Amino acid sequence: MYDAIVIGARCAGAPVAMLLARQGYRVLLVDKARFPVDIMSGLLVHPRGTALLKRWGVLDDVLATGCPQLHSATFDLGPIELKASFHPVDEVDFTCAPRRYLLDPILVAAAVEAGAEFRDNTTVQELLMDEDGCITGIRARTAQGTTVTEKARIVIGADGVHSFVARTVKPEAYHVNPILSCGYYGFFRDVTVPGPKAYIRPYRFAVCIPTNDNLMLVGAQWPIEDFARIRTDVPTHFYKLMGQIPELATQVRREKQVGRFIGTGHVPNFFHKPYGPGWALVGDAGYHKDPILGQGIADALEDAAMLAKALTRGLSGETIMEEALAEYERERNEICLPQYQIAIQFATLAPPPPDMQTLLSVIAADPEESTRYLGVLQRTVPVAEFFAPEHIASLMARATVSLTA
């Protein structure tokens, strides 16, 4: 019998397995894919995430893949360009964007090295349940086509936004918002935009992020209302958007594309109650938001650390498991909700109102304030602190002085 079975071996599941195994627990980590394999996902790992990778001893392996260190980001709003350095976290002041077929196996290898058992190409078909409704294990189909049954003290769903575990246990959903945007991205050669760089236009969004092999991830987002039209001819709509941004029009061209376009119109916004009798949820299975701010990987890593801490308290008997997981939910929500609300605002793709444009112009003219604002977006500067009325009033006063000078 295992202490924990983790379903999903990506940026949430593999670290949970690793952290529990490092505490001496017997952990089984399974994934339906055959590793290594790419997945539809953003690549950016904000400094919150790179700091955790360093703490866990895997950052050097990630950087050894050749993904560049990225120390600043730029937001191009047309008349306003805001460039800022990343706010450091535990002395780590850069982000990176490794391809997922490289990053995920590194995280799995760390889990295996810690003592976790890993089975890829293994599809979970059923969650086992006792007569009281408590999840007790899994029934799965292996790579050889045989059916196996495994038992555990807790089963963890780290299996993404379309989580099989969540569909089975039917957790309470809250802070639910409608789907707001759709998006597609591709990889391109010989794009020299200093990235990451975001281009914010009325009801349009584009982003450039350098990744492995000297490639640039170039992504585009539109309002969800446009999805039915865009999906019928993604290249035409993608290149039309790029053509509206002079800096990209001359660089992002069909002949430079490597591979196909990847994207979706299903990017839900929700929180799930992340635990119940014998089960827990982590990463996108437990909390998901529009990817416009590129926070998904850092959120998954941080969520994994919080859940592993709670599970260690529960499995060790330090506290009742239900109480430990209730504290995990409270901590997760307190940390994530402000950022979630900002992502929802950005995902509407509506142009900033005039007062916000004025504020952004003041911020863009001040490198220190620009770095703090980027810290808000990367969740290292508290939203309430930056947008405190007295701070915003002081910034707006600068605009008044500028206009009257």
Salt bridges, closest charged atoms under 4 A:
ASP3 OD1 - ARG153 NH1 3.07
ASP38 OD2 - ARG99 NH2 2.76
ASP76 OD1 - ARG201 NH1 3.18
GLU81 OE1 - LYS197 NZ 3.30
ASP90 OD2 - ARG55 NH2 3.10
ASP93 OD1 - HIS71 ND1 3.49
ASP104 OD2 - ARG10 NH1 2.72
ASP104 OD1 - ARG100 NE 2.99
GLU117 OE2 - ARG119 NE 2.92
GLU126 OE1 - ARG139 NH1 2.42
GLU150 OE2 - ARG119 NH2 2.89
ASP226 OD2 - ARG204 NH1 3.51
ASP226 OD1 - ARG229 NH2 3.39
GLU247 OE1 - LYS197 NZ 2.79
GLU255 OE2 - ARG253 NE 2.67
ASP299 OD1 - ARG48 NH2 2.96
ASP299 OD2 - LYS289 NZ 2.33
ASP299 OD1 - ARG379 NH1 2.86
GLU302 OE1 - ARG48 NH1 2.84
GLU302 OE1 - ARG379 NH2 1.77
GLU318 OE2 - ARG313 NE 3.47
GLU327 OE2 - ARG330 NH2 2.64
GLU329 OE1 - LYS273 NZ 3.91
GLU331 OE1 - LYS309 NZ 3.42
GLU334 OE1 - ARG330 NH1 2.60
ASP366 OD2 - ARG398 NH1 2.79
GLU369 OE1 - ARG372 NH1 3.75
GLU369 OE2 - HIS391 NE2 3.15
GLU369 OE2 - ARG398 NH2 3.98
GLU385 OE2 - ARG372 NH2 3.23
